[in-house]
Amino acid sequence: MKIGIISDIHEDVVRLSEAIRLLEQNNCDELVCLGDITGFDVFYYRYLSTRSASRALAIIRENCRYVVTGNHDLYAIRKLPNCNGAFTFPPNWYSLDYDERERLSNKKVWLFEQQELPSLLNTNEREYLHSLPDHVIFEVDQKRILFSHSLYPDFSGTLVWRPHDVWDFRRHFKFLKEQGCLLGFSGHLHPNGIGKATQNNYSFLSFGTFKIENDFVQYICPCTANSSSKNGFLIYDTNQSTLSVVQLKSKKYKIDFFT
């Protein structure tokens, strides 16, 4: 079985469409999206005239059987995360002034208003995002796999915190063990290639094909959107126990504004 994994679309329908086309060419049996379908940050993305949250959602809904929510998706619909392990959101979080939220969060959580454009979603699209879980576990070839946007307990990636060493994965690996999972996939961090965490090491690998180890391992997927990081997607071949990290090579869309 081949599982195609995409993450961090950020309304980039050009690269999303190319990724879907390449995944189909590689005969993937299932496609998984790890969240952040929405979220156009004017500081980091340059495809202003081709961005479309609605079109990106339509492509994901048509092609991906498993989809989880990311922090930008939550912000787009003003939904609070289930938990994050470090900050408790007041119920009226989104009705508070920006300055008050900045004070309360003490730089622990992402705030978006100063740099993110509205996603312009209709009611049906908002309801779809509301329905998405923050993680999914499914079994293939007697192996349980965890899919999430970020790491436990902050599955949606609402915290500004980022992992720096193997110790930062200890709670996540504990969760994997409790759920009977040996393997996890997440996005959110936009690595140049793929991040790989085991119980003994945390490192980054370039694009290419790697053998999946038969031990607890968490992989961090590259972003699909065209940004300052190299973008791409994953193909997990369960029969061959290999993981292909594929780089997207579409031409950058050049415009006069935000080039």
C-alpha positions as CSV (number, residue, x, y, z in Angstrom):
1,M,0.0,0.0,0.0
2,K,1.2,3.5,-0.8
3,I,0.1,6.4,1.4
4,G,0.6,10.0,0.1
5,I,1.1,12.6,2.8
6,I,0.8,16.3,2.2
7,S,0.9,19.1,4.8
8,D,0.8,22.9,5.2
9,I,-1.0,23.9,2.0
10,H,-1.5,27.5,3.1
11,E,-4.0,28.1,0.3
12,D,-1.3,27.4,-2.4
13,V,-3.5,25.7,-5.0
14,V,-0.8,25.7,-7.6
15,R,1.6,23.5,-5.6
16,L,-1.2,21.5,-4.1
17,S,-2.5,20.6,-7.5
18,E,1.0,19.6,-8.6
19,A,1.4,17.4,-5.5
20,I,-1.9,15.6,-6.1
21,R,-1.0,15.0,-9.7
22,L,2.4,13.5,-8.8
23,L,0.8,11.4,-6.0
24,E,-1.7,10.0,-8.5
25,Q,1.2,9.2,-10.9
26,N,2.9,7.2,-8.2
27,N,-0.3,5.2,-7.7
28,C,-1.0,6.1,-4.1
29,D,-3.8,4.2,-2.5
30,E,-4.6,6.7,0.2
31,L,-3.9,10.4,0.6
32,V,-3.6,12.1,4.0
33,C,-3.5,15.9,4.7
34,L,-1.8,17.0,7.9
35,G,-3.5,20.4,8.2
36,D,-3.0,24.1,7.7
37,I,-5.0,24.0,4.5
38,T,-5.7,27.7,5.2
39,G,-3.5,30.5,6.3
40,F,-1.8,33.0,4.0
41,D,0.9,34.9,5.9
42,V,2.0,38.0,4.0
43,F,5.5,37.8,5.6
44,Y,6.2,34.3,4.3
45,Y,4.2,33.6,1.1
46,R,4.3,35.3,-2.3
47,Y,1.5,33.7,-4.3
48,L,-1.0,36.4,-3.5
49,S,-3.0,36.3,-6.8
50,T,-3.3,32.5,-6.9
51,R,-4.1,31.8,-3.2
52,S,-7.6,30.3,-2.5
53,A,-8.6,28.7,0.7
54,S,-11.9,27.6,-0.9
55,R,-10.2,25.9,-3.9
56,A,-7.6,24.3,-1.6
57,L,-10.3,22.9,0.6
58,A,-12.2,21.5,-2.4
59,I,-9.1,19.7,-3.7
60,I,-8.4,18.2,-0.2
61,R,-12.0,17.1,0.3
62,E,-12.1,15.5,-3.2
63,N,-8.8,13.6,-2.8
64,C,-7.9,13.0,0.9
65,R,-9.6,10.4,3.0
66,Y,-7.8,11.4,6.2
67,V,-7.5,15.1,7.1
68,V,-6.5,16.7,10.4
69,T,-6.7,20.4,11.5
70,G,-3.8,22.8,11.9
71,N,-3.4,26.0,13.9
72,H,-4.1,28.2,10.9
73,D,-7.3,26.2,10.2
74,L,-8.4,26.8,13.8
75,Y,-7.7,30.5,13.5
76,A,-9.6,30.7,10.2
77,I,-12.8,29.5,11.9
78,R,-12.0,30.9,15.3
79,K,-12.0,27.5,17.1
80,L,-10.0,26.8,20.2
81,P,-7.8,23.6,20.3
82,N,-8.8,20.7,22.6
83,C,-5.5,21.2,24.5
84,N,-1.9,22.1,24.1
85,G,-0.3,21.2,27.4
86,A,1.0,24.7,28.2
87,F,-1.7,27.4,27.9
88,T,-5.4,27.4,28.8
89,F,-7.4,29.6,26.4
90,P,-10.2,31.5,28.0
91,P,-13.6,30.7,26.4
92,N,-13.9,34.2,25.0
93,W,-10.4,34.2,23.5
94,Y,-11.4,35.5,20.1
95,S,-13.6,38.2,21.4
96,L,-10.8,39.8,23.4
97,D,-8.7,42.6,22.0
98,Y,-5.4,41.7,20.3
99,D,-3.4,43.5,23.0
100,E,-5.2,41.5,25.7
101,R,-4.6,38.2,24.0
102,E,-0.9,39.1,23.5
103,R,-0.6,39.9,27.2
104,L,-2.4,36.7,28.4
105,S,-0.5,34.4,26.0
106,N,2.9,35.9,27.0
107,K,4.3,34.9,23.6
108,K,3.4,31.2,24.2
109,V,0.8,30.9,21.4
110,W,0.5,32.0,17.8
111,L,-1.4,35.3,17.2
112,F,-2.2,35.9,13.5
113,E,-4.0,39.3,12.9
114,Q,-0.9,41.4,12.1
115,Q,0.2,39.3,9.2
116,E,-2.4,36.8,8.0
117,L,-5.1,37.6,5.4
118,P,-8.7,36.3,6.0
119,S,-9.4,33.0,4.4
120,L,-12.8,34.0,2.9
121,L,-14.6,30.8,3.7
122,N,-18.3,30.1,3.2
123,T,-20.5,28.3,5.8
124,N,-20.1,24.8,4.3
125,E,-16.3,25.2,4.3
126,R,-16.3,26.4,7.9
127,E,-18.4,23.5,9.0
128,Y,-16.0,21.1,7.3
129,L,-13.0,22.6,9.1
130,H,-15.0,22.4,12.4
131,S,-15.6,18.7,11.8
132,L,-11.9,17.8,11.4
133,P,-10.1,16.0,14.3
134,D,-6.8,17.1,15.7
135,H,-5.3,13.6,15.0
136,V,-6.1,10.4,13.3
137,I,-4.9,6.8,14.0
138,F,-5.5,4.1,11.5
139,E,-4.0,0.6,11.0
140,V,-2.4,-0.7,7.8
141,D,-0.6,-4.1,7.5
142,Q,-1.0,-4.6,11.3
143,K,0.8,-1.3,12.0
144,R,-1.0,1.6,13.7
145,I,0.0,5.0,12.4
146,L,-0.6,8.4,14.0
147,F,-1.3,11.4,11.8
148,S,-1.4,14.9,13.3
149,H,-0.4,18.5,12.4
150,S,2.0,18.8,15.3
151,L,3.1,16.9,18.4
152,Y,1.2,15.7,21.4
153,P,-0.3,17.3,23.4
154,D,-0.3,20.3,21.0
155,F,-1.6,18.3,18.1
156,S,-2.9,21.5,16.2
157,G,0.4,23.4,16.7
158,T,-1.1,26.4,18.6
159,L,2.1,26.9,20.7
160,V,5.1,29.0,19.4
161,W,7.3,26.3,21.0
162,R,9.3,24.1,18.7
163,P,11.2,20.8,19.5
164,H,15.0,21.2,19.7
165,D,16.2,17.8,20.8
166,V,15.0,14.3,21.5
167,W,13.8,15.1,25.0
168,D,11.2,17.4,23.5
169,F,9.5,14.3,21.9
170,R,9.2,12.3,25.2
171,R,5.5,13.1,25.8
172,H,4.7,12.4,22.1
173,F,6.5,9.0,22.2
174,K,4.6,8.2,25.4
175,F,1.4,8.9,23.6
176,L,2.5,6.7,20.6
177,K,3.1,3.8,23.0
178,E,-0.2,4.3,24.8
179,Q,-2.0,4.2,21.5
180,G,-0.1,1.2,20.2
181,C,1.6,3.2,17.4
182,L,5.2,2.7,16.2
183,L,5.0,5.4,13.6
184,G,3.8,9.0,13.5
185,F,3.7,11.7,10.9
186,S,3.3,15.4,11.5
187,G,3.9,18.7,9.7
188,H,3.9,22.3,11.0
189,L,7.7,22.8,11.2
190,H,8.4,23.3,7.5
191,P,11.7,21.4,7.3
192,N,14.0,21.5,4.3
193,G,13.3,17.8,3.5
194,I,12.1,15.8,6.5
195,G,12.5,15.7,10.2
196,K,13.1,12.4,12.0
197,A,12.9,11.8,15.7
198,T,13.6,8.5,17.4
199,Q,13.8,7.8,21.1
200,N,17.6,8.5,20.9
201,N,18.0,11.1,18.1
202,Y,16.4,14.1,16.4
203,S,17.8,15.0,13.0
204,F,16.9,16.3,9.5
205,L,17.3,14.5,6.2
206,S,17.2,15.8,2.7
207,F,14.9,14.7,-0.1
208,G,15.2,11.1,-1.2
209,T,14.0,7.6,-0.3
210,F,14.7,6.1,3.1
211,K,14.0,2.8,4.9
212,I,11.5,2.9,7.6
213,E,12.9,1.6,10.9
214,N,11.0,-1.0,12.9
215,D,11.0,1.1,16.0
216,F,9.3,4.2,17.5
217,V,9.8,7.0,15.0
218,Q,8.2,10.4,14.3
219,Y,8.6,12.0,10.9
220,I,8.0,15.7,10.2
221,C,6.7,16.3,6.7
222,P,7.9,19.2,4.5
223,C,5.3,21.9,3.6
224,T,3.6,21.7,0.3
225,A,3.2,25.5,0.0
226,N,5.9,27.5,-1.8
227,S,7.7,29.3,1.0
228,S,11.2,30.1,2.3
229,S,11.6,26.3,3.0
230,K,12.0,23.7,0.3
231,N,8.6,22.2,-0.3
232,G,7.3,18.8,-1.1
233,F,5.4,15.7,0.1
234,L,5.8,12.1,1.3
235,I,5.0,8.7,-0.1
236,Y,5.0,5.9,2.5
237,D,5.2,2.4,0.8
238,T,4.0,0.0,3.5
239,N,5.0,-3.1,1.4
240,Q,8.6,-2.0,0.9
241,S,8.8,-0.2,4.3
242,T,10.2,2.9,2.5
243,L,9.5,6.6,2.8
244,S,10.1,8.8,-0.2
245,V,10.5,12.5,0.4
246,V,9.6,14.2,-2.9
247,Q,10.6,17.8,-3.7
248,L,8.2,19.9,-5.7
249,K,9.9,21.6,-8.6
250,S,7.1,23.8,-9.9
251,K,8.2,27.2,-11.1
252,K,7.6,30.0,-8.6
253,Y,4.6,32.1,-9.5
254,K,5.9,35.7,-10.0
255,I,3.8,38.7,-9.5
256,D,4.5,42.4,-9.2
257,F,3.2,42.6,-5.6
258,F,5.0,40.6,-2.9
259,T,7.5,39.2,-5.3
